[in-house]
Amino acid sequence: MQLSQFKEAIQNLENLEIILEDGTAIPSHFHITEVGQIDKKFIDCGGTIRFEKKVSFQLWSSIDVWHRLSAEKLLNIIELSQDKLGIEDGEIEVEYQSDTIGKYGLTIKDNKIVLTSLQTDCLATDKCGGIPVDKFKKNLSELSEKATSCCTPGSGCC
């Protein structure tokens, strides 16, 4: 979700509720401890130089169970970051602590902010020798057939 879309979506929310995709609620006393812009310059496995810009929110829960962040306060924080840091409109990425610091996408569903799973991907499948998706699916299917035909109990293959 783009920052501009997020700002528009939360303007009329009474409460900021954040959940994970599986429905697990983030404690309502969360803090947004950082709003920033991350500029990433990198080279992919095919040798192409790439640039990426993300708007970053760091989400944190503490022992301060009385804290509640309002939509108005969050909008003020975002506006301040845009004014002082020159943050551009971009895709939002949320850092949230679970077992380790996780990175999530963000969407709004049923007036709740949903942290969505992100996936890695090869950006240069045409150059780096990556496996085309259709060939990968076919190979998995063949492996599955071989595994069920030879790896039966008592066959001695495992």
C-alpha positions in Angstrom: 0.0 0.0 0.0 1.3 3.4 -0.9 1.7 6.0 1.8 -0.9 8.4 0.2 -3.4 5.5 0.2 -2.7 4.7 3.8 -3.1 8.3 4.9 -6.5 8.5 3.1 -7.6 5.1 4.6 -6.9 6.0 8.2 -8.3 9.5 8.2 -11.8 8.4 9.4 -10.8 5.5 11.6 -11.9 5.8 15.2 -9.3 3.2 16.5 -6.1 2.0 14.9 -6.3 -1.8 15.1 -3.5 -3.8 13.6 -3.6 -7.5 13.0 -1.4 -10.1 11.2 -2.8 -11.9 8.2 -3.8 -14.9 10.4 -6.0 -12.6 12.6 -3.5 -12.3 15.5 -4.0 -8.9 17.0 -1.1 -6.6 17.7 -1.5 -5.2 21.2 -3.5 -2.0 21.1 -0.8 -0.1 23.0 1.6 -0.3 20.1 3.9 2.6 19.2 5.0 3.6 15.8 8.6 4.4 16.8 10.0 5.4 13.4 8.7 6.7 10.1 11.3 6.9 7.5 12.3 6.4 3.9 14.7 3.6 2.9 16.6 4.0 -0.3 18.2 0.8 -1.5 20.7 0.5 -4.3 21.7 -3.0 -5.2 22.7 -5.4 -8.0 20.7 -8.5 -8.7 22.1 -11.9 -9.6 21.9 -11.1 -13.3 24.1 -8.0 -12.9 21.4 -5.3 -13.2 21.7 -2.4 -10.9 18.4 -1.6 -9.2 17.0 1.1 -7.0 14.2 0.7 -4.5 12.4 3.3 -2.3 10.2 2.2 0.6 8.4 4.1 3.4 9.3 2.4 6.6 7.2 2.2 9.8 8.7 0.6 12.9 6.0 -0.9 15.1 6.7 -1.7 18.7 4.8 -2.9 21.7 6.0 -2.2 25.2 4.9 -2.5 28.8 3.1 0.9 28.5 -0.3 -0.6 28.2 -2.1 2.7 28.6 -0.6 4.2 25.4 -3.0 4.4 22.4 -2.0 5.9 19.1 -4.8 7.7 17.4 -5.2 8.0 13.6 -4.9 11.8 14.0 -1.6 11.5 15.9 -0.2 9.0 13.3 -1.2 11.3 10.5 0.6 14.1 12.2 3.7 12.0 12.6 3.6 11.0 8.9 3.1 14.7 7.9 6.0 15.7 10.0 8.3 13.1 8.5 7.3 14.1 5.0 8.0 17.8 5.8 11.2 17.3 7.7 12.7 14.3 5.9 11.2 14.8 2.4 9.7 11.4 2.5 8.1 10.6 -0.9 4.9 8.7 -1.6 6.0 5.0 -1.8 5.2 1.5 -0.8 5.0 1.0 3.0 7.1 -1.6 4.7 6.5 -2.3 8.4 9.1 -3.6 10.7 7.6 -5.6 13.6 9.3 -7.6 16.3 8.2 -11.2 16.7 10.8 -13.9 17.0 13.1 -11.6 15.1 12.5 -8.3 13.3 10.0 -9.1 10.5 9.2 -7.0 7.5 5.6 -6.8 6.4 3.5 -5.1 3.7 0.4 -3.3 4.8 -3.2 -3.1 3.7 -6.6 -2.1 5.2 -9.4 -4.6 5.5 -12.6 -4.2 7.5 -11.3 -1.0 9.1 -8.2 -2.8 10.4 -4.6 -2.4 9.4 -3.3 -5.8 8.2 0.4 -6.6 8.2 0.8 -8.8 5.1 3.5 -11.3 4.3 6.3 -10.4 1.9 8.1 -12.8 -0.4 11.6 -12.8 -1.9 12.0 -13.5 -5.6 14.7 -13.7 -8.2 14.7 -10.5 -10.2 16.8 -11.8 -13.0 15.5 -15.3 -13.9 16.2 -14.6 -17.6 19.9 -13.9 -16.9 21.1 -15.8 -13.8 20.1 -19.3 -14.8 17.2 -19.4 -12.5 14.5 -22.1 -13.0 11.5 -21.1 -15.0 8.3 -21.5 -12.9 6.6 -24.0 -15.2 9.7 -26.2 -15.3 10.0 -26.0 -11.5 6.4 -27.1 -11.1 7.0 -30.0 -13.5 10.2 -31.1 -11.7 8.4 -31.0 -8.3 5.6 -33.1 -9.7 8.1 -35.7 -11.1 10.0 -35.8 -7.7 6.7 -36.3 -5.9 5.8 -39.3 -8.1 9.3 -40.9 -7.7 9.1 -40.4 -4.0 5.8 -42.1 -3.6 6.8 -45.0 -6.0 10.1 -45.8 -4.4 9.9 -44.6 -0.8 7.3 -46.9 0.5 7.8 -48.6 3.9 10.0 -51.6 3.6 11.3 -50.6 0.1 14.8 -50.1 1.5 15.3 -46.7 -0.3 15.1 -44.5 2.8 
